[in-house]
Amino acid sequence: MIRLRQIKVLVSDDNYLDVIASKLKMNKSDIKDYKIIKRSIDSRFKPNNYYVYEIDIEVDNENKLLNKYGCNDIFKSPIEEYKFKPSGKENLSNRIVIVGSGPSGLFCAYMLSMYGYKPIIIERGSDVDTRINKVNEFWKDNTLDMECNVQFGEGGAGTFSDGKLNTLIKDKDFRMKKVFEIFVENGACEDIMYNNKPHIGTDILIDVVKNIRNRIINNGGSVRFNTKLTDIKYSNGKLESIIVNENEEIKCDCLVVGIGHSARDTFKMLYDNNIDMQAKPFAVGVRIQHSQSLINNNQYGLNYSKKLEDASYKLTHTCKNGRGVYTFCMCPGGYVVNASSEENRLAINGMSYHDRDSGTANSAVIVTVGPRDFGDNPLSGIEFQRNMESITYKIGNGLIPIQLFKDYINNKESTKLGSIKPMFKGNYKLTNLNGIFPDYINESLKEGIIEFDKKIKGFASDDVVLAAIESRTSSPVRIIRDDNFESNIKGIYPCGEGCGYAGGITSSAMDGIKVAEAIMNKYGNE
């Protein structure tokens, strides 16, 4: 096949095959087959917005065409395929155990099972169907199950998210492509393979997660829900067994730790067992809500084609105090959700369904923090989060505290909403958010939002709705691992976002694949 880049077509027309035929001076009927490789949106000439495609086509006499038109934008399609061949020889005395069924744990288990290994996943929360019911009950009546919630349960925190698959990781080994292929094989829409900003959506992701679980089981793996890692046993620096649910011992010489960033009790247990770890920077702040039409009009122009998906944005600013403030996990047509996992503490996140049709856009606006703010003890970042989450819970009286931006600027409690209809999963309370944060965070958030208004007009309008607290942007801890992906206790493999090696669904899944490869390059599957 031949690959063509920079195929630009008006969104309103989207006639990319006609453009290709014209470019190569052939009839459209001469294109025997084609495959979209990438698609992005060029909005520099709004409201005339363009799709920009990269497409592989199959035609007769490909070499003749390449000799005639070959250049950086027309060339022989490269082979882009994930390849891996296990080389491990050591014997495993026991089955591999994977802690956590988030993206890193699921994809690690999936790959191991595909190559004949029979891993056991242990998950402290429930299966995804039970989890949905419990989360919906929590959003309705504020009754929290600390073991099964937006953070814990099958699929991890990503299950109740937008299902965004963006990542900046370079992919020379095509692990990312493999991740997307696995998602599509298990029910995700095929457009994630080529869209520049792919997303699955919570409603579809739920079934995808179940399908991946069933594939693992069909390949000989096992999944145990409501099974919490509570201790480890080791001698001479090597793992021997694990304890689950306080009293059940499982012999284990290979443990993948794919816990999420909210597994604070598990981090404490591992720290008490002398696992090497360190505090790492993360970010905290608020969720901001605008009408989706405001974002669309700013990004696409007033008369944009309705074929376009709802627009997103990504904004950054360096404040006068030296802090970085930026938007994160932007959810077009989404909801702000109560994502709490501990009693008397409150945290929020953003979520979208596949169709992104709520009419309201939300994004985290967050400020970087690090050990200089909370100390360099490995667990000090967790306590920093907990302190602000406790204040948030009190200020909101157990509900999501919200405030209009004009009142946040003036340090004045909000008493009524304005023109923007906020979209929440979970109940909320109008209040004053200033008391949640240290002064340097409040100053940075206010400065950043005002600066962002210069890029998206209306971003800092009076009626914009802020909600708190976005505190779980990434893990505050990194569990140290060596070049073989093992911790200082051999046989323990830290993995994914919770352990400090990823920053979202895709990078976590890719890290799960890397850890699976490391295990398969050490151990045989017999």
TIROZA-50981 format. One record per atom (N, C-alpha, C): x, y, z; residue in one letter. Coordinates in pm, whole numbers, plus 50000, padded with zeros to 5 digits. Layout:
N
XYZA/...
//
This chain:
526
500844988050000M/500005000050000M/500885012550000M/500275023849963I/500955036749960I/500355045550070I/501215052350141R/500725061550244R/500785075850193R/499685083050217L/499605097050180L/499345105250306L/500115115750323R/499945124850435R/499405138250386R/498955146250481Q/498495159850455Q/497365160250351Q/496425150850364I/495225151150281I/494205159950354I/494035172150305K/493225182050375K/491905183950301K/490805182350377V/489475183850318V/488595191850414V/487685199750359L/486725206850441L/485875196950520L/485675199850646V/484855190950730V/483465189350670V/482925200150617S/481565199650562S/481465190450440S/482595188350369D/482585179650251D/483105165650284D/484275165150349D/484935152650389D/485065142850273D/485525147950157N/485655139850036N/487105135950013N/487705129050110Y/489155126450104Y/489545117349988Y/488685108349947L/489055099749833L/489115107749703L/488225117449689D/488285126249572D/489585134149570D/489995139149686V/491235146849696V/492435138149662V/492435125749710I/493545116549680I/493605113749531I/492455110849470A/492425107749327A/492925119549246A/492525131549285S/492975143549214S/494485145549232S/494955143149352K/496375145249381K/497255135649300K/496765123249283L/497535113149210L/497115111949063L/496215120949022K/495765121248882K/495245107648836K/494285102548912M/493665089648880M/492165090548906M/491455080448860N/490045079548892N/489865073949033N/488815078549101K/488575073449237K/488355058349235K/487805053249127S/487555038749116S/488845030649110S/489965037449081D/491255030449078D/491775027249218D/491205033549319I/491605030649458I/490885017949501I/491635006949508K/491044993849535K/490664992149681K/491444998149770D/491174997049913D/491875008749983D/491445011750102Y/492105022350177Y/491895020350326Y/492745026650404K/492645025950550K/493085039250608K/492235045150693I/492595057750758I/493585054750870I/494715061650868I/495755059850970I/495665070551078I/495445082951038K/495305093951133K/494305104051079K/493625110751174R/492765121851136R/492805132351247R/493095144751207S/493115155751303S/492295167151245S/492105177651325I/491315189151282I/492215201351275I/492145208451164D/492865220951145D/491845232351150D/491925240351259S/490945251151278S/491585264951263S/492695265651195R/493375278551180R/492605288151092R/491705282951008F/491005291550913F/489505291750942F/489145290351069K/487745289751110K/486965301951061K/485695300151026P/484905287951045P/485095277250938P/486035279350845N/486365268750749N/487345259150816N/486805248750876N/487615238750946N/487895227050853N/489075221250871Y/489515210450783Y/489855197950863Y/489535186450805Y/490135173950850Y/491455172250777Y/492465167850847V/493745164650786V/493985149650806V/494085142450695Y/494155127950699Y/495555122850664Y/495855111250719E/496945102750672E/496295089450638E/496435085150513I/495655073950463I/496555064450384I/496365051550403D/496995041350319D/496015037350210D/496495036550087I/495645032149977I/496305020649903I/495465012349842E/495945001449757E/495515004349613E/496475004649524V/496205006949382V/497104997749300V/496794996649171D/497684989449081D/498914998049052D/499994991549019N/501224998548979N/501695008549086N/501765003749210E/502145012749320E/503555018249302E/504465009849256N/505845014449237N/505915025549132N/505085024449029K/505065034748926K/504615048148986K/503585047449069L/503105059649134L/504155065449228L/504835056749301L/505855061349394L/507015067949320L/507375062149207N/508465068149127N/508065081849073N/506785083449048K/506315095948989K/506065106649094K/505475102649208Y/505045112649306Y/505755111549441Y/506605101649456G/507205098949587G/507855111149652G/507515113549779C/508075124649856C/507805121850003C/508015131750088N/507785129750231N/506315127050264N/505415131250174D/504005129350198D/503375118150116D/504165111850031I/503685100349953I/504805089949951I/504565078450015F/505645068650028F/505055054850054F/505895044850045K/505485031150072K/505035029850217K/503885023750237S/503355022550373S/504285013950458S/504715018850572P/505605011050658P/504845000050732P/505574990150776I/504984979650861I/505004984751004I/503834986451063E/503714991651199E/502954981251282E/503714972351342E/503104960851407E/503844957751537E/503064955551642Y/503654951451769Y/504134937051757Y/505384934651795K/505934921151791K/506654918251923K/506424906451975F/507104902452097F/507184887152100F/508354882252139K/508554867852154K/509174865252291K/508444858352380P/508984855752513P/510284847752507P/511194850952600S/512474843852602S/512824838452740S/511844839152834G/512124835052971G/512354820052985G/513254816453075K/513604802453099K/513364798053243K/513384807653336E/513244803853477E/511844798253503E/511784789053601N/510514783053636N/509804791353742N/508504792453727L/507674798753829L/507104788053919L/507274789754049S/506724779954144S/505234782054164S/504774794254142N/503374797654165N/502864806654052N/501554807854043R/500974816353940R/501284831053968R/501414838753862I/501644853153874I/500384859753930I/500574868554028V/499454875854086V/499574890554047V/498454896254002I/498404910453963I/497424917554055I/497894927954122V/497054935554214V/496454947454139V/495144947454125G/494474958654060G/494014955253919G/492764959053888S/492224956353754S/491994969153677S/492824979453705G/492834991253620G/493554988253490G/493804998353407P/494434995853277P/495764988453284P/496634991953378S/497934985253384S/497774970553421S/496944967753522G/496744953853563G/496034945653458G/494984951453398L/494224944053296L/495094940753175L/495864950453127F/496644948053006F/497844939153035F/498394940053155C/499464930753192C/498914916553193C/497764914653256A/497154901353262A/496744896553123A/496214905553042Y/495774901952908Y/496934896452825Y/498064903752828M/499214899352749M/499784886252803M/499884885152933L/500384872652990L/499494860852949L/498194862852956S/497274851952921S/497344848452773S/497594858352688M/497694855752545M/498904847252510M/499924847752596Y/501144840052571Y/501224827452656Y/500094823152710G/500054810252777G/500274810552927G/500504822152984Y/500604823253128Y/499184824053186Y/499014820953311K/497684820553371K/497664829253497K/497664842253478P/497754851253593P/496464851553675P/496614855753799I/495464858253887I/495404873353913I/494284879553881I/494064893553918I/493304893854050I/493824901454147I/493044904054268I/492644918754268I/491384921254294E/490814934754288E/490044937454417E/490404947954488R/489764950954616R/488294954554600R/487924959954486G/486544963854461G/485754952854394G/484574956454348S/483644946754289S/483764946454137S/483064936854077D/482944936353932D/482234948953884D/482384952153757V/481954965053708V/480444967153717V/479644956453703D/478194958053712D/477764961653855D/478314954453952T/478044957754092T/478544971754123T/479694974954069R/480304988054094R/479424999354041R/478874997853923I/477995008153867I/476835011053961I/476225000554014N/475095002354104N/475515009754231N/476675006054285K/477115012454409K/477495027054385K/478125029754273V/478505043554242V/477265052154219V/476285046854147N/475055054454125N/474315057054256N/474335047454347E/473725049454478E/474465060454554E/475795060354545F/476585070554613F/476275084454557F/476195085454426W/475885098454365W/474485103154404W/473595093754433K/472225097354468K/472095101154615K/472655092854707D/472375095154850D/473635097454934D/474815098054867N/476065101454935N/476515090755035N/476095078255014T/476535067155098T/477735060555031T/478915061955092L/480165057755030L/480555043655073L/480865035154974D/481525022255000D/483005024354974D/483825023355076M/485245026855062M/486035016454984M/485445004954954E/486144994854874E/485584993654733E/484505000554705C/483894999754572C/483275013254539C/483965020954454N/483565034754428N/484165039254296N/484255052054273V/484805057154147V/486285053754134V/486985051954245Q/488415048854242Q/488695033854239Q/487915025954311F/488195011754330F/487125002954267F/487554992454200G/486664983054136G/487164979853996G/486484970753931E/486914965953800E/487064977353700E/488214978053637G/488514988353539G/489275000053597G/489345001053731G/490075011953793G/489355025253779G/490055035953815A/489465049353811A/489075053353669A/489755047853569G/489475051453430G/488115047253381G/487475037553450T/486145033053407T/485135044453417T/485245052653521F/484355064053537F/485105076753497F/485395077553369S/486125088953315S/485625091153173S/486295099553103D/485955101952962D/486425090352874D/487345082452926G/487945072052843G/488885077852739G/489485089552772K/490435095752678K/491685087052667K/492205086152544L/493365077652518L/494565085652471L/494575098652497N/495705106952456N/496945103452537N/498095103752475T/499355102252546T/500455108252460T/501495113152525L/502635118952454L/503805109152444L/503585096952490I/504665086952489I/505005083352345I/506305082652315K/506735077852183K/506475062952174K/506145058252055D/505615044552041D/506365036751933D/507685036851941K/508455030351836K/508255015151833K/507815009351944D/507574994951948D/506104991451927D/505275001651902F/503855000151868F/503024993751980F/503444996152104R/502614991452216R/501294999152221R/501345012052192M/500115019952194M/499135014752089M/499635011651972K/498765006151869K/498154992951916K/498964984951985K/498464972152038K/497374974652141K/497544984652227V/496524988052326V/495224991652255V/495295000052153F/494095004252081F/493444992252011F/494264983551954E/493714971651888E/492964962851988E/493514961352108I/492854953352210I/491544959752251I/491534973052266F/490284979952297F/489234977452190F/489624978852062V/488664976951953V/488184962451947V/489094952951965E/488704938851966E/487694935752074E/487694943952178N/486824941352292N/485664951252302N/485384958352192G/484144965952186G/484244980952171G/485454986652174A/485585001052153A/485365004452006A/484945016751979C/484715020951841C/486035021651765C/485995017651638E/487225016551559E/487885030051533E/487145041151549D/487735054051518D/488845057951616D/488965050851729I/490085053851819I/491425050451753I/491405042351649M/492645038451581M/493245050051503M/492425060051468Y/492975070751383Y/492655084951431Y/491695086751518N/491385100351562N/492535106251644N/492805118951620N/493905125551689N/493675126551840N/492395127551879K/492055128052021K/491035116952050K/491525104652055P/490605093252070P/490005092552210P/488755088452216H/488145085752347H/487095074752329H/486845067552437I/485915056352433I/484575060252494I/484605066752609G/483385070252680G/483055060052787G/482625064952903T/482345056153016T/481345045252981T/480285048552907D/479235038852879D/479735027152797D/480645029552704I/481205018652623I/482335011852697I/483125019452771L/484275013852842L/483865003052941L/482695004252998I/482194994353093I/482144980453030I/481584979652910D/481504966652841D/482864962052791D/483714971452750V/485054967952705V/485824961252818V/485724966852937V/486424961253053V/485944946953081V/484644944853075K/484104931353098K/484614921552993K/484654925952868N/485114917252761N/486584913552778N/487404923152821I/488824920152845I/488954910052958I/488184912153063R/488204902453175R/487854888353127R/486824887253045N/486404874052998N/487454867652907N/488154875852828R/489244870452746R/490344864552835R/490684871752941I/491714866953033I/491294853653095I/490044852753137I/489544840253198I/489524828953096I/489074831952974N/489044821552869N/490434816452835N/491444824852856N/492824820752829N/493484813952950N/492704811453055G/493244804153170G/493554812553290G/493364825853278G/493584834453393G/492404834453488G/492564841253601S/491514842053702S/491384856453749S/490174859953791V/489924873253848V/489154871453978V/489704877054086R/489064876254217R/488704890354263R/487404893154274F/486944906054322F/486824905954474F/486684917854531N/486574919354677N/487734912354748N/488904913454688T/490114906954740T/491204917454749T/491534921354869K/492424932654895K/493784927754944K/494834932954883L/496194930054929L/496404937255062L/496694929655168T/496864935855300T/498244933755361T/499054924955303D/500424923255353D/501234915155252D/502544915755264I/503444907455185I/504424900655279I/504914889155237K/505924881955315K/507114879255223K/508304881755273Y/509514879855194Y/510664876555287Y/511714870855230S/512944868255305S/514124869555210S/515234874155265N/516454876255186N/516194884755062N/515314894555076G/515044903854968G/514234898054854G/513514886754878K/512734880454770K/511334876954821K/510344879954739L/508954877554774L/508674862654788L/507854859154889E/507464845254910E/505954843254903E/505194852754959S/503744851354958S/503094864854985S/501794865354965I/501034877454997I/499874873555088I/499374883455162I/498194881555245I/497084890155186I/495904884055167V/494754891555118V/493644890855222V/492874901555229N/491744902555322N/492154898955465N/493374902755501E/493924901755637E/494344887755678E/493744877155624N/494004863955681N/494224852655580N/494174855355451E/494394844755352E/495774846455290E/496574835955298E/497914836455242E/497934829655104E/498554836355008I/498704830854874I/500184830254842I/500694818454813K/502094817054774K/502314824654643K/503384832354640C/503564841254524C/505024845154514C/505614842454398D/506994846954375D/507084857354265D/505914861354210C/505884871854107C/504594879854126C/504734892154175L/503594900654209L/503674913654131L/502674916354048V/502584928953975V/501704938354058V/502254949754096V/501514959454177V/500954970154084V/499724967954041G/499054977253950G/497974985254020G/498264989354143I/497294996854222I/497115010854166I/495975016954194G/495725030554149G/496315040854243G/496245053454202H/496855064054282H/496095066854411H/494915060654428S/494135062954549S/494275051654651S/495105041754624A/495285030454715A/496245034354828A/495835043854905R/496725049855005R/497095039955114R/496155031555155D/496455021755258D/497455011355208D/497375008155079T/498324998455022T/499725004455014T/499815017154976F/501125023854978F/501725023355119F/500915025955221K/501405025755358K/501905011855396K/501175001455359M/501584987855388M/502904984555320M/503054988355194L/504294985655123L/505464993555183L/505205005855221Y/506235014055285Y/506685007755417Y/505725002855495D/506054996355622D/506834983455601D/506714977655481N/507464965555447N/508774968755374N/509194981255384N/510524985455334N/510654985155183N/509544986455113I/509604988254967I/510115002354940I/511115003454854D/511685016554822D/510665024854744D/510415036954792M/509515046154722M/509905060354755M/509385069554678Q/509705083654698Q/508485092154667Q/508435103954730A/507395113554696A/507655119254558A/506605122254485K/506755128054352K/505795139854335K/506115148854245P/505215160254219P/503895155654159P/502865163554182F/501585161454116F/500925175154106F/499615175854095A/498945188854081A/497585188154146A/497135199554197V/495815200354260V/495115213054213V/493785212954222G/493045224854181G/491565222354178G/490905227554076V/489455227354066V/489025221453931V/487745218853919R/487115216153790R/486355228653749R/486475232553623I/485815244353572I/484795240153466I/483605246053469Q/482545242553375Q/482095254753294Q/482015252453162H/481505262453067H/480415255852983H/479645264052914S/478755258352813S/479625252852700S/479245241352647Q/480025235352538Q/479995244252414Q/478895251352394S/478805260152276S/479865271252282S/480175276252402L/481215286452416L/482555280952366L/482875268752407I/484145262652366I/484145260052216I/483055254652165N/482965251852021N/483135264651938N/482435275251979N/482515287751902N/483915293651905N/484595292652018N/485965297652027N/486935289451943N/486765276451945Q/487725267651878Q/487465266251729Q/486185266451689Y/485825263651550Y/485295275751474Y/484905286351543G/484245297651477G/482735296851491G/482065308051468L/480635308751496L/479785300051404L/480195298251281N/479385290651186N/480055277351149N/480575270651246Y/481295258151222Y/480335247051178Y/480905237151108S/480105225751063S/479665217351182S/478395213651185K/477865205551294K/478355191151287K/479085187851180K/479705174451173K/480835173051273K/481405184351314L/482545183951404L/482125178851542L/483005171151602E/482805166951741E/482945179051832E/482365178351950D/482515189352045D/483985191952073D/484335204652080A/485745208752087A/486315206952227A/487615205152231S/488365204552356S/489405215652355S/490185216252461Y/491265226152469Y/492325221052565Y/493505226952555K/494595224152648K/495365237152666K/495395242152789L/495955255352817L/496995254452928L/498055262452916T/499105262753018T/499505277253044T/500015279553165H/500485292953201H/501495291653315H/502555299453309T/503495300553420T/503185313253497T/502855311553625C/502405322853706C/503575331453754C/503225343153804K/504235352453857K/505005346353974K/504335337454048N/505005330954161N/505845318854120N/505925316453988G/506735305553936G/506005292353924G/504775291753972R/504005279353964R/503475277253822R/503395264753782G/502735261353658G/501265258553683G/500395264253602V/498965261253609V/498525256853471V/497715246353463Y/497345241053333Y/496015233653342Y/495385231853226T/494165223953219T/494535209353196T/493665200553244F/493985186353245F/492675178453235F/492715167653158C/491565158453150C/490305166053112C/490375173353000M/489235181252955M/488155171852900M/486915173852945C/485805165152907C/484745173052830C/484765172652697P/483685179152621P/482355172152650P/481295179952662G/479975174052684G/479935164352800G/480595167852910G/480775158453019G/480105162553150G/480565155853256Y/480045157853390Y/481205158853488Y/481005166353595V/481915165953709V/481345155853808V/482185146653855V/481675135553937V/482335135654074V/481555131654173N/482105129354307N/482895116354301N/484215117254318A/485115105854303A/485775102054435A/485075104454545S/485645102054678S/485845087154704S/486835084054789S/487095070154825S/487385068354974S/487375079255050E/487625078455193E/486545086055269E/486155081055385E/485145087755467E/485605101855505E/484665111255499N/484895124955543N/485965132255462N/486225127255342R/487125134055249R/486435134055113R/486665144755035L/485955145854908L/486915149654797L/486805142254686A/487595144954566A/486665143754445A/487005150854338I/486175150654217I/487015146954095I/486305143753988N/486945140553860N/485985144653749N/486415142953624G/485575145753509G/485235133053435G/484055132653372M/483595120653303M/482765124653182M/482845116653077S/481965118552960S/481475104952913S/480275104852860Y/479795093152786Y/480305094152642Y/480125083652566H/480695083252432H/480205094852345H/478925098052356D/478365108452268D/478665122652317D/479195124152437R/479575137352490R/478465147652465R/477295144652515D/476135152552478D/475485160052595D/476215162552703S/475615169452818S/475375184252791S/476085189852694G/475975204152666G/476895212852750G/477645206752841T/478545214052929T/479955208452918T/480925217152907A/482335213152901A/482945214753039A/483805205353078N/484525207153203N/485975202653189N/486815208553269S/488235205153270S/488795207953409S/489825200353446A/490575204053565A/491435216153532A/491515225553626V/492515236153621V/493365234153746V/494625230953728I/495425225953839I/496785232853846I/497345232453967V/498605239053998V/499605228454043V/500815229353994T/501835219554030T/502275221254175T/502425210254243V/502955209954379V/503985198754387V/504855199654488G/505895189554501G/506425188854643G/507485181154665P/508025179354800P/508355192354873P/508655203054802R/508905215754870R/507675220754942R/506485216054901D/505225220354962D/504785211155074D/505145198455067F/504615189055165F/505665180155231F/506935181855194G/507985173555255G/508365161955167G/509525155955196D/510035145455108D/509865131455163D/509115129755273N/508745116255313N/507895110155202N/508115097655166P/507385091855053P/505855092955062P/505325093555184L/503885093855200L/503345107855232L/504225117855231S/503795131255271S/502845137555169S/502985134255041G/502065139454941G/500655134354964G/500515122055011I/499195116555042I/498545124555154I/499295127755257E/498735135555367E/498375149655322E/499135155155230F/498825168255173F/497465167655102F/497255157155022Q/495965155354955Q/494845153655056Q/495085144855154R/494035141955253R/493605154355329R/494555162755363N/494215174655439N/493255183555361N/493565185955234M/492685194455154M/491355187755123M/491365174555106E/490105167355083E/489205167855206E/489805167655325S/489015168855449S/488375182655458S/489155192955427I/488615206655428I/487485207955325I/487695202155208T/486695202555102T/485385196255149T/485485184655214Y/484315177655265Y/483555186455364Y/484295193055453K/483655201455555K/482995213655492K/483695220155400I/483135232055336I/481865228855259I/481835217155196G/480655213255120G/479625205555201G/479915203755331N/479015195955417N/478755182155357N/479815176255305G/479735162855247G/479365162655100G/478995174055044L/478625174954902L/479735182154825L/479675181354692I/480665188054608I/480515203154627I/481535210054680P/481425224454695P/481685231554562P/480825241254528I/480975248454401I/480855263454426I/481355271154330Q/481365285654342Q/481475291854203Q/480805303154183L/480975310554059L/482345317354059L/482925318653941F/484275324253934F/484345338453987F/483325346753961K/483355360654009K/483415360954162K/482755351454227D/482775350954374D/484095345154425D/484655335854350Y/485965330354389Y/487015341354386Y/486985349554284I/487925360754273I/487785370154392I/486545372554434N/486275382154541N/486215375854679N/486545362754686N/486545355754815N/485195357454886N/484135354754806K/482785356654856K/481965344154826K/481195339654923E/480385327554906E/479335329654797E/479205319854708S/478155320454607S/476825316154668S/475755322654623T/474425319554675T/473455314754567T/473815316854441K/472965311854333K/473805310154207K/473305301554118L/473965299153990L/473635310253892L/474465311253787G/474225320953681G/473685314453556G/474215318253442S/473665313753314S/474125299753274S/475185294753334I/475735281653296I/475045270653376I/474565260653306K/473935249153372K/475005238753403K/475375237353531P/476435227753563P/475905213453555P/476785204253520M/476405190253509M/477255182253608M/476585175953704F/477275168453809F/476725154353820F/477565145353863K/477165132253913K/477495132454062K/476465133954142G/476645136454284G/476065150154317G/475665151854441N/475035164254483N/476065174954515N/475665187654502Y/476615198554522Y/476025209354613Y/476905218154658K/476515228954749K/477265241654712K/476545252654698L/477165265654674L/477865270454801L/479115275154785T/479905279054901T/481065287854856T/482155288054933N/483375295654901N/484545286054901N/485215284654787L/486325275154772L/487655280454823L/487755293254852N/489045299154888N/489665292555011N/488825288055104G/489345282355227G/489945268555213G/489815262555096I/490345248955076I/491845249155054I/492335259154980F/493705258854930F/494615268555006F/495905265455007P/496875275455051P/496835287554957P/497295299055004D/497235311254925D/497905309854789D/499045302854783Y/499765301954657Y/498985294254551Y/498135285054593I/497295277854496I/496145286754451I/495475293354546N/494405302654507N/494915313354411N/496055319354443E/496625329754357E/496915324354218E/497475312454212S/497835306554082S/496595303354000S/495575297554064L/494345294153992L/493685306653935L/493585316954016K/492935329253970K/493705335553855K/495015336553869E/495835342253762E/495735333853636E/495815320753651G/495765311853534G/494455312753459G/493345312653531I/492035313153465I/491855326353390I/492305337253451I/492225350253383I/493095350453258I/494275344553265E/495155343753147E/494535334953039E/493885324053078F/493275315152980F/492155322052904F/491535332152966D/490485339752899D/491005347152776D/492315349852772K/492915356552656K/492985347052536K/492935334052564K/493005324052457K/491625318752420K/490755317552520I/489365313252496I/488465323852559I/487895332452476K/487095343652526K/485885338452601K/485745342952725G/484655338352809G/485075327852909G/486325323552901F/486815313252993F/486705317953138F/486925330953162A/486895336353298A/485645344953322A/484555341853255S/483345349753274S/482775347753414S/481955357153458D/481465357253596D/480755344453636D/479965338753543D/479085327653578D/479745313953563D/481005313553524V/481715300853514V/481675293753650V/481435280653648V/481265272953771V/482545265453804V/483035267353925L/484195260053977L/483725249754079L/484385238354083A/484085227854182A/485395222454236A/485365217754361A/486585212854426A/486305199154490A/487355191654509I/488755194554481I/489265184054384I/489965188654282E/490665179554190E/492035176854251E/492145165454321S/493375162354395S/494045149554350S/493385141754263R/493935128654225R/494395128854079R/495095139354040T/495525140653901T/496555130153863T/497425126653955S/498415116053934S/498875111454070S/499655101054072S/500085095354200S/501065104654271S/500925106154403P/501915113854479P/503125105454520P/503165092954472V/504205083454513V/504785076654390V/506075074154392R/506685065254293R/507375053854366R/506975041454333I/507645029754388I/508815026454296I/510005026654351I/511215025454269I/511315011454209I/511655010954080R/511924998154015R/513194999153934R/513854987653911D/515124987453839D/514894985253690D/515984982953617D/515874981253473D/515104968753434D/514934959453528N/514144947453504N/512714948953553N/512344961253591F/511004964753636F/510674959353775F/511664954853850E/511434949553984E/511794959954091E/511114959054203S/511424967554317S/512644962054390S/512994968354501N/514124963354580N/513834949754641N/512564946054654I/512194932354693I/511914924854563I/512774915554530K/512674908754401K/511384900554393K/510814901054273G/509544894454250G/508364903954255G/508604916354301I/507554926554304I/507784936254189I/506774937854104Y/506864946153984Y/505904958053995Y/506384969854036P/505514981754036P/505094985253894P/503834989253878C/503304990653742C/502225001253737C/502245009453632G/501135018253602G/501155031553673G/500015038353666E/499915052053715E/500075052953865E/499455043853940G/499525044554085G/500935043654138G/501765035854072C/503155034154116C/504075044754057C/503515054153981G/504285065553934G/504905064153798G/504385054853713Y/505015052353584Y/504095054853465Y/503005061953487A/502085064753377A/501215076653417A/500415081453320G/499585093053346G/498275092653271G/497585081453273G/496325080353203G/496095066053157G/494975063853089I/494585050353050I/495605044052956I/495975051252850T/496855045452749T/498245042652803T/498855052452868S/500205050352919S/500235039653027S/499145038753106S/499075028153208S/498985014453141S/498155013353039A/498035000552967A/499364996852902A/500055006652845M/501355003952783M/502374999352887M/502315005353007D/503235001153112D/502904986953156D/501614983453159G/501244969653189G/501824959853089G/501834963752962I/502444955152859I/503944953852881I/504614964952914K/506054964552939K/506394955153054K/505624955853161V/505874947053275V/505614932553238V/504554930153162A/504304916453115A/505474911253033A/506024919552946E/507184915552867E/508374912152956E/508604920453059A/509734917953149A/509574904553220A/508364901453262I/508114888653329I/508304877053232I/507784878653110M/507894867753012M/509314865952962M/510134876352973N/511544874952935N/512384868853047N/511774867153163K/512484860753275K/511964846653301K/510644845053295Y/510024832253332Y/509384825553211Y/509464812453207G/508714804753110G/507304802753158G/506434797653070N/505024796153107N/504644781853141N/505634773453160E/505354759453196E/505324757953348E/
//
